[in-house]
C-alpha cells in the first residue's frame, strides 16, 4: 500500500513537471495539457499538495482559471485520438488553436464546414447563424401554439396572399452579388471561369458570407462551397461547385422588389385617363355619337371663296358630286382651308396611333435576362476597350449595339442601371 502511494506521488510529480514544460500555447500542447489535467483529476493526484480539486490545482500551480482548465480538458476530449490521449487527431493537424477552441460547442455536422484555413472569426459567424436559428425556432414554436394558430386561421381570409419564400441559396446570392456588383457583372456576362471566381472570392481558401440563419462557406476551387441553411425546423448543409455558382448566378434577376415579385415594365396600356387630360379615344367616340355641327368661319379667316381667281379652277371649285363629305348642314361648299388641315391632322393622328398600338402588341423574342446579360456584356467590353484606349471599329460597334439595346428596351436598361448603380438611366 505504501509503495502504491509512492508510485502515485512520483506520477503526480512527473505529470506536474511535464505540464510545466508544455505551457507553450500550441495545439499539440493543448492536447497534452488537457490529457494531464484529466489524469490528475481522475486519480485525485492533486491531494498530494492538499488541493481540494483540479481547478484549485490548476490555479495555484500554473495560474490557470477555472474556464481555462475546463477548456483544456474539453479540447483533449474532442480532438485527441480516442478522446483521451496525448495525440491530436490527424484531421485537425494544422488547425489554429483559437479555431479549435471556438469549435468546442459545434455539432459534428457543423464541424464539417471548418477547415485548417478557417479563422476564429469565421467560426463565430457560423455560431451567430446558429443563434439566429434558435431565435427563429423559438418564434416558430410560439406561433404554433393552439390559440395563435386559431387566430391565424380566423384572419387568413382577410389577409392578402403572401409571396412564396425565396430559396435560401438564391436569396444569399442576391444579397452577396449586390455587395459585389463588379464581379457579378463579369459572371453574368460569361467573362469569368470557375477557377478565377474561386480566387476572387476566397483567395485564402476560406471565406464566409451570412444573412440571418443562412451562411455560405467559400473554399478553394477543389472544395467548392457549402451552404448551411435553416428551413422548416431543420438545418441542412448543401455542397456546390463554383461552376454551379456561376450557373445559379446567371439565372438571377435583380429586377425584383423586396417581396421577391418581379417588377413589371412600365407600360401605357390600361392606364386610366386623368380628368385634366381626357383620353383621345373618348373624344373620337363622342364625335361618332353626336352629329357634327356646321362650321362657321371666324372673322378674318381665309376661305376658299377668298382665293377664287388665284387658285386653279379645279382647286378653287371642288367637284360637287364628289364633295359631299365637305358640305356643311346648309349644303354650302364654302369650307375653310384651316378646317381641311384640321381633318388631315386628325386622320394622321389616328393612323399613327394605330401603328403605335400595333407595335406595342408585338411580342419581344428575348427574355429580360437575355437582354440584361447583353447590356452587361457590351457595357463591360466597351468600358474595357475605353480603359485600354483601343480606338477600333469593334469598340464603336459595341457602343452602337449598347445604345441600340438601351433605346429598344429602355425600361429594362433602367432596371439594370438601378440595380448596378442605385439610380435610373
C-alpha positions in Angstrom: 0.0 0.0 0.0 2.8 2.4 0.9 4.5 1.5 -2.4 1.4 2.4 -4.4 1.3 5.7 -2.6 4.9 6.4 -3.5 4.2 5.5 -7.1 1.2 7.8 -7.2 3.2 10.6 -5.7 6.0 10.1 -8.3 3.4 10.1 -11.1 2.0 13.3 -9.8 5.4 14.9 -9.7 6.3 13.8 -13.2 2.9 14.9 -14.7 3.2 18.3 -13.0 6.7 18.8 -14.4 5.6 17.8 -17.8 2.6 20.1 -17.6 5.0 22.9 -16.7 7.2 22.2 -19.8 4.2 22.2 -22.1 2.7 25.6 -21.2 3.6 26.9 -24.7 0.4 27.7 -26.5 0.3 25.3 -29.4 -2.5 22.9 -30.5 -0.4 19.8 -29.7 0.5 21.2 -26.3 -3.1 21.9 -25.5 -3.9 18.3 -26.2 -1.2 17.2 -23.8 -2.2 19.7 -21.1 -5.8 18.5 -21.3 -4.7 14.9 -21.0 -2.5 15.6 -17.9 -5.2 17.5 -16.2 -7.7 14.7 -16.8 -5.2 12.2 -15.4 -4.5 14.2 -12.3 -8.3 14.7 -11.8 -9.2 11.1 -12.5 -6.7 9.7 -9.9 -7.1 12.7 -7.5 -3.4 13.2 -7.5 -3.8 16.9 -6.6 -4.4 15.7 -3.0 -0.6 15.4 -2.5 -0.4 19.1 -2.4 -3.5 19.4 -0.4 -5.7 20.9 -3.2 -9.4 20.3 -3.0 -9.9 19.8 -6.7 -8.4 20.0 -10.2 -9.4 23.7 -10.6 -7.5 24.8 -7.4 -4.6 22.7 -8.6 -4.5 24.5 -12.0 -4.9 27.9 -10.5 -2.3 27.5 -7.7 0.3 25.6 -9.8 0.0 27.3 -13.2 -2.2 30.3 -12.8 -5.0 28.8 -14.9 -8.5 30.0 -14.4 -11.4 27.6 -13.9 -12.6 28.2 -17.5 -9.1 27.5 -18.9 -8.8 24.2 -17.1 -12.2 23.1 -18.4 -11.4 24.2 -21.9 -8.1 22.3 -22.0 -9.9 19.1 -20.8 -12.6 19.5 -23.4 -10.1 20.1 -26.2 -8.4 16.9 -25.4 -11.7 15.0 -25.3 -12.9 16.4 -28.6 -9.7 16.5 -30.7 -7.3 13.8 -29.3 -7.1 10.3 -30.7 -9.7 8.2 -28.9 -10.8 11.2 -26.9 -8.3 10.6 -24.1 -4.7 10.6 -25.3 -1.7 12.8 -25.9 -2.0 12.7 -29.7 -4.0 15.1 -31.9 -6.4 13.5 -34.4 -4.8 13.7 -37.9 -7.8 15.6 -39.4 -7.1 18.5 -37.1 -3.4 18.9 -37.7 -2.6 22.4 -38.9 -5.7 24.0 -37.3 -5.4 27.2 -35.4 -5.6 26.8 -31.6 -8.1 29.6 -31.4 -10.2 28.0 -34.1 -10.3 24.7 -32.2 -11.3 26.5 -29.0 -14.2 28.3 -30.8 -15.3 24.9 -32.3 -15.8 23.2 -29.0 -19.6 23.6 -28.9 -20.2 22.9 -32.6 -22.1 19.8 -33.6 -20.3 17.1 -35.7 -22.2 18.1 -38.8 -21.2 21.8 -38.4 -17.6 20.8 -37.8 -17.5 19.5 -41.3 -17.8 23.1 -42.5 -14.5 24.0 -40.8 -11.1 23.5 -42.5 -7.5 24.3 -41.4 -7.8 27.6 -43.2 -10.9 28.7 -41.3 -10.4 31.5 -38.9 -11.9 32.0 -35.5 -13.9 34.9 -36.8 -15.5 32.7 -39.4 -16.4 30.1 -36.8 -18.0 32.9 -34.9 -20.1 33.8 -37.9 -21.4 30.2 -38.0 -22.3 30.4 -34.3 -24.1 33.7 -34.9 -26.1 31.9 -37.6 -27.0 29.3 -35.0 -28.1 31.9 -32.5 -30.4 33.4 -35.2 -31.6 29.9 -35.8 -32.5 29.5 -32.1 -34.5 32.8 -32.1 -36.3 31.8 -35.3 -37.1 28.3 -33.8 -38.5 29.9 -30.7 -40.7 32.2 -32.8 -41.9 29.2 -34.8 -42.8 27.4 -31.6 -44.7 30.4 -30.2 -46.6 30.7 -33.4 -47.6 27.1 -33.3 -49.4 27.4 -30.0 -53.1 26.4 -30.4 -54.6 29.8 -29.6 -52.3 31.6 -32.0 -53.0 29.1 -34.8 -56.7 29.6 -34.3 -56.3 33.4 -34.5 -54.2 33.0 -37.7 -56.9 30.8 -39.2 -59.6 33.3 -38.5 -57.5 36.1 -40.0 -56.4 34.1 -43.1 -59.4 35.1 -45.1 -58.8 38.8 -44.7 -55.1 38.7 -45.3 -53.6 39.2 -48.8 -51.8 36.1 -50.2 -48.2 36.1 -49.1 -45.4 35.5 -51.7 -43.6 32.2 -51.8 -40.4 32.1 -49.7 -37.2 32.6 -51.7 -34.8 29.7 -52.0 -32.0 30.2 -49.3 -29.1 29.9 -51.8 -30.7 32.3 -54.3 -31.5 34.8 -51.5 -27.9 34.7 -50.2 -26.5 35.0 -53.7 -28.8 38.0 -54.5 -27.5 39.8 -51.3 -23.9 38.8 -51.9 -23.8 40.0 -55.5 -25.5 43.3 -54.6 -22.4 43.9 -52.4 -20.0 42.8 -55.2 -21.5 44.2 -58.4 -18.2 44.5 -60.3 -17.6 40.7 -60.0 -21.3 40.0 -60.7 -21.2 41.7 -64.0 -18.3 39.6 -65.1 -20.0 36.4 -64.1 -23.4 37.4 -65.6 -21.7 38.3 -68.9 -19.8 34.9 -69.0 -16.4 36.5 -68.8 -15.1 34.5 -65.8 -14.2 30.9 -65.2 -14.8 28.8 -62.0 -11.0 29.0 -61.2 -11.0 32.8 -61.4 -14.1 33.3 -59.4 -12.8 31.0 -56.6 -9.6 33.0 -56.5 -11.5 36.3 -56.5 -14.0 35.3 -53.7 -11.8 33.2 -51.5 -8.1 33.9 -52.2 -7.1 32.4 -48.8 -9.1 29.3 -49.3 -11.7 30.2 -46.7 -14.4 32.9 -46.7 -17.9 33.2 -45.2 -21.0 35.2 -46.1 -24.0 35.2 -43.8 -27.5 36.7 -43.8 -29.7 35.7 -40.8 -29.8 32.0 -40.3 -28.1 31.1 -43.6 -24.4 31.1 -44.2 -22.1 30.2 -47.1 -18.6 28.8 -46.7 -16.4 29.5 -49.7 -13.3 27.3 -50.1 -10.7 26.8 -52.9 -11.6 25.5 -56.3 -11.3 21.9 -55.3 -13.6 22.1 -52.2 -16.1 24.5 -53.8 -18.5 26.0 -51.3 -21.1 24.8 -48.8 -24.4 26.4 -47.8 -25.7 25.9 -44.3 -29.4 26.8 -44.4 -32.3 26.5 -41.9 -35.8 25.7 -43.1 -38.8 24.1 -41.5 -37.1 23.5 -38.2 -34.1 21.8 -39.6 -30.5 22.9 -40.6 -29.1 21.4 -43.8 -25.7 21.6 -45.4 -25.6 21.6 -49.2 -22.3 21.5 -51.2 -21.9 23.3 -54.5 -19.2 23.7 -57.1 -18.0 27.0 -58.4 -19.4 26.1 -61.8 -22.8 25.6 -60.2 -22.3 29.0 -58.5 -21.8 30.6 -61.9 -24.9 28.9 -63.4 -27.1 29.9 -60.4 -25.8 33.5 -60.7 -26.7 33.8 -64.4 -30.2 32.7 -63.6 -30.7 35.6 -61.1 -33.0 38.5 -61.9 -32.1 41.6 -60.0 -35.2 43.5 -61.2 -37.3 42.4 -58.3 -38.9 44.1 -55.4 -38.4 43.4 -51.8 -41.3 40.8 -51.7 -39.5 38.8 -54.4 -42.1 39.6 -57.1 -40.8 40.8 -60.4 -41.4 44.4 -61.3 -43.4 44.7 -64.5 -42.0 47.1 -67.1 -43.7 50.5 -67.3 -46.5 50.5 -69.8 -49.1 52.9 -71.1 -51.7 50.2 -71.6 -54.7 50.1 -69.3 -53.9 53.5 -67.7 -57.0 55.4 -66.6 -57.2 58.8 -68.3 -56.9 61.7 -65.9 -59.7 64.3 -65.5 -57.4 67.1 -66.8 -56.4 65.2 -69.9 -59.3 63.1 -71.3 -58.3 60.1 -73.5 -58.3 60.7 -77.2 -60.5 57.6 -77.8 -63.3 59.0 -75.7 -63.3 62.2 -77.8 -63.5 60.2 -81.0 -66.3 58.1 -79.7 -68.2 61.3 -78.7 -67.8 62.7 -82.2 -69.2 59.5 -83.7 -72.2 59.5 -81.4 -73.1 63.3 -81.8 -73.8 64.8 -85.3 -71.1 67.3 -86.4 -72.0 70.9 -86.1 -71.8 73.3 -89.1 -68.5 75.1 -89.3 -68.7 78.9 -89.1 -65.6 80.8 -90.1 -64.3 83.4 -87.7 -64.0 87.0 -88.9 -60.9 87.4 -91.0 -60.3 83.7 -91.6 -59.3 82.7 -95.1 -61.9 80.7 -97.0 -62.0 79.0 -100.4 -64.2 81.8 -101.9 -61.5 84.3 -101.0 -59.0 82.5 -103.2 -61.1 82.4 -106.3 -59.2 83.8 -109.3 -55.9 82.9 -107.5 -56.3 79.1 -107.2 -56.7 77.0 -110.3 -60.3 76.4 -111.2 -60.2 72.7 -110.3 -58.9 73.6 -106.9 -61.0 76.7 -106.3 -64.3 74.9 -107.0 -64.4 71.3 -105.9 -66.4 68.8 -107.7 -69.8 69.0 -106.2 -70.6 65.3 -107.0 -67.6 64.1 -105.0 -67.5 66.7 -102.3 -70.5 65.7 -100.2 -68.2 65.0 -97.3 -67.1 68.6 -97.1 -70.6 70.2 -97.2 -72.0 71.9 -94.1 -75.5 71.4 -92.9 -76.8 74.1 -95.4 -75.2 72.4 -98.4 -72.7 75.2 -98.9 -69.2 74.4 -100.2 -67.6 77.4 -98.6 -65.3 75.3 -96.4 -62.3 76.8 -94.6 -58.8 75.7 -95.5 -57.9 75.5 -91.9 -60.7 73.1 -91.4 -59.3 70.9 -94.2 -55.9 70.9 -92.4 -57.6 70.0 -89.2 -59.3 67.0 -90.7 -56.0 65.9 -92.3 -54.2 66.2 -88.9 -56.9 64.1 -87.2 -56.6 61.4 -89.8 -52.8 61.4 -89.4 -53.0 61.1 -85.6 -55.4 58.2 -85.9 -53.1 56.4 -88.3 -50.0 57.0 -86.1 -52.0 55.8 -83.1 -52.9 52.5 -84.8 -49.3 51.9 -85.8 -48.1 52.6 -82.3 -50.6 50.2 -80.8 -49.7 47.5 -83.4 -46.0 47.9 -82.5 -46.8 47.7 -78.8 -48.7 44.4 -79.3 -45.6 42.7 -80.9 -44.1 40.1 -78.6 -40.4 40.5 -77.7 -38.4 37.4 -78.9 -35.9 37.8 -76.0 -36.3 37.3 -72.3 -35.5 40.0 -69.8 -32.4 38.1 -68.5 -31.0 37.8 -72.0 -31.4 41.5 -72.6 -29.8 42.3 -69.3 -26.9 39.9 -70.0 -26.4 41.6 -73.4 -26.3 45.0 -71.8 -23.8 43.8 -69.2 -21.6 42.2 -71.9 -21.4 45.2 -74.2 -21.0 47.6 -71.3 -18.1 45.7 -69.8 -16.4 45.2 -73.2 -16.8 48.8 -74.2 -15.5 50.0 -70.9 -12.6 47.7 -71.1 -11.6 49.0 -74.6 -12.0 52.6 -73.4 -9.7 51.8 -70.5 -7.1 50.3 -72.8 -7.6 53.2 -75.2 -8.4 50.9 -78.1 -10.0 53.2 -80.7 -11.1 50.4 -83.0 -14.1 49.6 -85.2 -15.0 46.8 -82.7 -15.2 49.4 -79.9 -17.5 51.6 -82.0 -19.7 48.6 -82.9 -20.0 47.7 -79.2 -21.0 51.2 -78.4 -23.7 51.2 -81.2 -25.0 47.9 -80.0 -25.2 49.1 -76.4 -27.1 52.3 -77.4 -29.5 50.4 -79.6 -30.4 47.9 -76.9 -30.9 50.8 -74.4 -33.2 52.6 -76.9 -35.2 49.5 -77.8 -35.5 48.2 -74.2 -35.4 51.4 -72.2 -37.3 50.1 -69.1 -35.0 47.1 -68.8 -32.0 49.2 -69.2 -33.2 51.5 -66.4 -33.7 48.4 -64.1 -30.1 47.3 -64.8 -28.7 50.7 -64.0 -30.8 50.9 -60.9 -29.5 47.5 -59.7 -25.9 48.3 -60.5 -25.6 52.0 -59.6 -28.6 52.7 -57.4 -30.1 55.2 -59.9 -32.0 55.0 -63.2 -30.5 55.6 -66.6 
